[in-house]
Amino acid sequence: MNSRTDAAKLEPSAIDAAEPVNDLRSALKRLCAVPGQLLETDREVDPHAELAGVYKRIGAGGTVQRPTRLGPAMMFKRIKGYPQSRVLVGLMASRERVGLLLDAEPRRLTQRMAQAVRNPIAPTTVAQGNSPCQEVVHLASDPDFDLRKLIPAPTNTESDAGPFLCLGLVLGSDPDTGHADVTIHRLCVQGRDELSIFFAPGRHIDAFRQEAEQRGQALPVSINMGLDPAIHIGACFEAPTTPFGFDELSIAGGLRGKPVELVDCVSVNQKAISRAEIVIEGEILPNVRVVEDQNTHTGHAMPEFPGYNGPANPSLPVIKVKAVTMRREAIMQTLVGPGEEHTSLAGIPTEASIFNALEAAMPGFVSQVYAHTAGGGKLLAVIQVNKKSAFDDGRARQAAIIALGVYSELKNVILVDADVDPFDTNDVMWAMTTRYQGDVSTMFLPKINGHVLDPSQSPEFNPALPARGVTCKTVFDCTAPFHLRAEFERAKFKEVDPRPFAPELFGGNDE
């Protein structure tokens, strides 16, 4: 086993000196240069439950049942049943690592993403002969073709509906306008050339599918795996930040300062991401549905971001696979569903969306937004405000309402003052303990659309709710009332440079 697990701080100089990232391989090269960010193992692992079970203990974090921890990304170089394959997990399973990969300090990722949304760069198309993702081509028309033997899709738990492509970025286009959209969806391998696809309500590609289905037509799509992390994170923005017709690939372009390269697929009328490790080309069939767990009958789908095993869906659309194209020695990339990687993928775009909206409405009033890992990057946000007058007591609560409007799946908002670190849960809980009274510091907004994967958002849990995915949203105002601010001033300590006293903790003695 080759281990790179020493503790590491990502200094700005390390980021500045790094080579540019434009695909998964250059991202891994950058990680290899920083101790503690990548762990590689030659020990054989079974993709059925064992791989995820290992990473659960190594670095999954998030809402995974304890014991778990934040740790390095991990490359499994020997996969049982797949002698030519490698599997990467946890590439973005820490905010520190995402900062390294996106050329930003971890605490400035919100602002970095917010800037990219404001300065998008549209993707471009390159010739097929110049695309790494098409170095190897497997056509489904070949009698020996079998998706199940070709790609080591992991089964995260023993009760999963089947093997899942957990980081498959689906690219589809509006049948009327041709506008493209990219989204990560739940994709279960159902047969030699079939996948099921789950759409949460309101997803744009599902609207494309429905439009095509009304015409009796299939919707051509590509499923792109093993990508520059800027593409995955940029794809996780949602309306109203990225309205219908907005191409999320342009956010990745804004992050990198150059367009994402696309290429025409070899078997369907669609584009693929040129520098992907693996691309599955196919069509979403009209009027065809399958039971998600038809091959296992477990009753479960897979572990979802709130930390629970979602129920298997009884009726999902089907993707008929036409081809699989790959880079030579392709890397399969996956994640552990409830882990910290989901917080990075969903949460950092959530933060940027909220930050941009609040900056537009209240310039300078909000310093930070953190989509907390306890909510999987979707359900819980901590907002740091800067009160300057008694009027700002009301503005703080208005900021929470704006946040709930900008990101519809957000369930709970915690407001904190400028002296509270929103990224430090202990500090946030301290503010809730000492600056919050439940009967006067709480706002309830009942019966508002939320997220169907939160099991508490159901009429069975709360009979007042009309349907699953509707919830009571809550604002916890943990800020001190402005007129009492003197009573809530924190103890002030002398500012001392600790490096001469503990150089091993702070990277050297600057005296």
Buried (B, 14 or more C-beta within 10 A) or exposed (E): EEEBBEEBEBEEEBBEEBEEBBBBBBBBBBBEBBBBBBBBBEEEBBBBBBBBBBBBEBBBBBBBEEEBEBBBBBBBBBBBEBEEBBBBBBBBBBBBBBBBBBBBBBBBBBBBBBBBBEEBBEBEEBEBEEBBBBEEBBBBEEEEBBBBEBBBBBBBBEBBBBBBBBBBBBBBBBBEEEBBBBBBBBBBBBBBBBBBBBBBEEBBBBBBBBBBBEEEBBBBBBBBBBBBBBBBBBBBBBBBBBEEEBBBBBBBBBBBEEBBBBBBBBBBEBBBBBBBBBBBBBBBBBEBEBBBBBBBEBEBBBBBBBBBBBBBBEEBBBBBBBBBBBBEEBBBBBBBBBBBBBBBBBBBBBBBBBBBBBBEBBEEBBBBBBBBBBBBBBBBBBBBBBBEEEEBBEBBBBBBBBBBEBBBBBBBBBBBBEEBBBBEBEBBEBBBEEBBEEEEBEBEBEBBBBBBBBBBBBEEEBEEBEEBBBBBBBBBBBBBBBEEEEEBEEEEEEEEEEBEEEEEEBEEEEE
